[in-house]
Amino acid sequence: MVSPKINIPPKADAAMPRKMLTDQAWEFLKEALRDTGRVYNKYEHRLTLKGILYRMRTAIQWRDLPEEFGLWNTVFRRFNLWSRKGILENIFQKLSANNDPEWLFIDGSIVKAHQDSCGASSGMNEAIGKSIGGNTTKIHLAVDSGGLPVYFELSCGQVHDVVHAKSLITHSPHSSVVTADKGYDSDDFREHIRQLNSQPNIPRKGNSKTGNPHMDWCLYKYRHLVENAFMKIKKYRGVATRYDKLARNYSSNVTLAFMMMWLPMMVE
């Protein structure tokens, strides 16, 4: 006797490339997009965001985006629109508002700028600098006590870390202690931290005659939290190497990577 043939419906998203956006994460982001007041509730937004995440993870050209995400130019136009309107930045600010600001750790990290990002000049500062290492961009980052990002800025790769130090802590949540490495050794910066009613925990360089009696070396060991944050976002190829010509588009990619660090804390 021949068994009747049973038609089993295909698994949802079976043909979809490996996903990064869970149902729980999308439900949270969907509400966050609506709360910005600039994005209508459209069913295709989830597919668009999946395409943006896929491109960030793989660093492929927009034209090579798998057709499962829809038309590549539709995905790109929406990403460019959200970048121009600051949609992703608004969501990141909402996520990072749940920070633990007891301690603040800051650092900078250089990323290589691919030749595709260094094409025709826009006439604006696109945060790409030239040095002996070639074309680079630097990410200046502040993380909270748990190692989660709270604020970042971009600059040309050759810019010294301390140049953006004051801006980093000024725009970050107030903390009791600010910890950084010797690259931020500056009495002027330490005084700025004290004026914000925080305590600087920054070692002096080896040739300093003052020494480091002020240092909390136990807390200083936790400075790896900011380095861990760089490690996590550089797992995405579109962040580890810059392919975007516009600084705001690359900044949106970095913002999206930081959002992916925050999401598990919000949906669990």
C-alpha positions in Angstrom: 0.0 0.0 0.0 1.4 3.4 -1.0 1.3 6.0 1.7 -0.4 9.2 0.7 1.9 12.1 -0.2 1.9 14.8 2.4 2.7 18.3 1.4 4.7 20.0 4.1 4.7 23.8 3.9 8.2 25.2 3.5 9.8 26.7 6.6 9.5 30.4 6.8 12.5 32.3 5.4 14.0 28.9 4.3 15.6 30.6 1.2 16.7 33.6 3.2 20.5 34.0 3.8 21.7 33.6 7.4 19.7 36.0 9.5 20.7 38.5 12.3 17.3 39.8 13.2 15.1 37.7 15.5 11.4 38.1 15.9 11.8 39.6 19.4 14.5 42.0 18.2 12.3 43.1 15.3 9.3 43.7 17.5 11.4 46.1 19.6 12.9 47.8 16.6 9.5 48.2 14.9 8.2 50.2 17.8 11.4 52.2 18.0 11.2 53.1 14.3 7.6 54.2 14.9 8.6 56.3 17.9 11.0 58.3 15.8 8.0 59.9 14.2 9.7 59.8 10.8 9.1 56.2 9.7 5.7 54.8 8.7 4.7 51.3 9.8 5.3 49.3 6.6 5.5 45.5 6.4 8.6 45.6 4.1 10.7 47.5 6.7 11.8 44.2 8.3 13.1 42.8 5.0 14.9 46.1 4.3 16.6 46.1 7.7 17.6 42.4 7.2 19.2 43.5 3.9 21.1 46.4 5.5 22.3 44.0 8.3 23.4 41.4 5.7 25.4 44.0 3.8 27.0 45.3 7.0 28.0 41.8 7.9 29.4 40.7 4.5 30.6 44.1 3.1 29.3 43.2 -0.4 28.5 45.9 -2.8 24.9 47.0 -2.7 24.3 45.7 -6.3 25.3 42.2 -5.1 22.6 42.1 -2.4 20.7 38.8 -2.6 17.3 39.1 -4.3 15.7 37.6 -1.2 15.9 41.1 0.3 14.2 42.7 -2.6 15.6 45.2 -5.1 19.1 46.3 -4.0 18.4 50.0 -4.9 15.3 50.0 -2.7 17.3 48.7 0.3 20.1 51.2 -0.4 17.7 54.2 -0.8 16.0 53.4 2.5 19.3 53.0 4.3 20.5 56.3 2.8 17.2 58.0 3.8 17.4 56.7 7.4 21.0 57.8 7.5 20.2 61.3 6.3 17.3 61.6 8.8 19.3 60.2 11.7 16.8 57.4 12.3 19.4 54.8 13.4 21.1 57.4 15.6 17.8 58.1 17.4 17.2 54.5 18.1 20.8 54.0 19.4 20.2 57.0 21.8 17.1 55.3 23.0 18.9 52.0 23.6 21.9 53.6 25.2 19.7 55.5 27.7 19.6 52.3 29.7 23.3 52.6 30.5 25.1 52.0 33.8 27.1 55.2 34.1 29.1 54.5 37.3 32.3 54.2 35.2 33.2 55.4 31.8 35.9 53.9 29.5 37.1 55.7 26.4 39.4 54.7 23.5 39.9 55.1 19.8 40.4 52.5 17.0 41.5 52.9 13.5 39.8 51.2 10.5 41.1 50.9 7.0 39.3 52.9 4.3 38.8 50.9 1.2 39.6 52.5 -2.2 35.8 52.4 -3.0 35.3 54.9 -0.1 37.9 57.4 -1.4 36.4 58.2 -4.8 35.1 61.6 -6.0 35.4 64.3 -3.4 32.2 65.6 -1.8 33.8 68.9 -0.8 33.2 68.0 2.9 35.2 66.4 5.6 34.3 62.7 5.2 36.5 61.5 8.1 39.1 59.8 5.9 42.7 60.7 6.5 46.0 59.8 4.9 49.0 58.5 6.9 51.8 56.1 6.4 49.2 53.3 6.8 47.1 54.6 3.9 43.6 55.9 4.0 42.0 55.4 7.5 39.1 56.5 9.7 39.2 56.5 13.5 36.3 55.6 15.8 36.3 57.4 19.2 34.2 55.5 21.6 32.9 55.7 25.2 31.4 52.7 27.0 29.6 52.3 30.3 30.4 50.1 33.3 29.1 47.0 31.5 31.1 47.7 28.3 28.1 48.8 26.3 28.5 51.8 23.9 27.0 55.1 25.0 28.5 57.6 22.5 31.0 57.7 19.6 32.5 60.1 17.0 34.4 59.6 13.8 37.6 61.4 12.7 40.4 61.1 10.2 42.6 58.2 11.1 45.7 60.3 11.9 43.8 62.4 14.5 45.2 61.9 18.0 42.8 60.3 20.5 42.9 63.2 23.0 41.6 65.6 20.4 38.1 64.1 20.8 38.4 63.2 24.4 36.6 66.2 25.9 33.7 65.9 23.4 33.4 62.2 24.2 32.9 62.6 27.9 30.8 65.8 27.5 28.2 64.0 25.4 28.4 60.8 27.4 26.3 60.2 30.6 27.9 61.6 33.8 30.1 59.0 35.5 32.0 59.0 38.8 35.2 57.8 37.1 36.6 58.2 33.6 39.3 55.6 32.7 41.5 55.8 29.6 45.0 54.7 28.6 48.3 56.8 28.3 47.2 58.2 25.0 44.9 60.5 26.9 47.7 61.7 29.2 46.8 65.4 29.4 46.5 67.6 32.5 44.1 69.9 30.7 41.9 66.8 30.0 42.1 65.7 33.6 41.0 69.1 34.7 38.1 69.0 32.3 37.0 65.7 33.8 37.1 67.2 37.4 35.1 70.1 36.2 32.4 67.6 35.3 32.5 66.3 38.9 34.2 63.0 37.8 37.5 61.5 38.8 40.1 60.9 36.0 41.8 57.5 36.1 44.4 58.0 33.4 48.1 56.9 33.9 50.9 59.3 33.1 53.5 58.4 30.5 56.7 56.6 31.5 58.8 59.8 31.3 56.6 61.7 33.7 58.3 62.9 36.9 54.9 63.1 38.7 54.2 59.4 38.7 50.9 57.7 39.1 49.9 57.7 42.8 46.4 58.8 41.8 45.7 55.6 39.8 43.2 52.9 40.7 45.0 50.1 38.9 42.3 47.6 39.8 39.7 49.6 37.9 42.1 50.3 35.1 42.2 46.6 34.3 38.6 46.9 33.2 39.6 49.2 30.4 39.5 46.1 28.2 35.7 46.6 28.1 36.0 49.4 25.5 38.5 47.3 23.5 36.0 44.4 23.6 33.4 46.7 22.1 35.6 47.4 19.2 36.3 43.7 18.8 32.5 43.0 18.6 31.6 45.5 16.0 34.6 44.6 13.9 33.2 41.2 13.4 31.1 43.0 10.8 33.1 43.4 7.6 31.3 46.6 6.7 32.6 48.1 9.9 36.1 46.6 10.1 36.8 48.1 6.7 35.1 51.3 5.6 33.5 51.1 2.2 31.1 54.0 2.5 32.0 57.2 0.8 29.9 59.4 3.1 30.9 59.8 6.7 27.3 59.8 7.8 26.6 56.5 6.0 29.6 54.8 7.6 28.6 56.3 11.0 25.1 54.7 10.4 26.8 51.3 9.9 28.8 51.8 13.1 25.6 52.9 14.9 23.8 49.8 13.7 26.6 47.6 14.9 26.4 49.2 18.4 22.6 48.7 18.3 23.1 45.0 17.8 25.2 45.0 21.0 22.3 46.6 22.9 19.4 44.6 21.5 20.0 41.4 23.5 19.8 43.4 26.7 16.4 44.8 25.7 14.6 41.7 24.4 15.7 39.0 26.9 
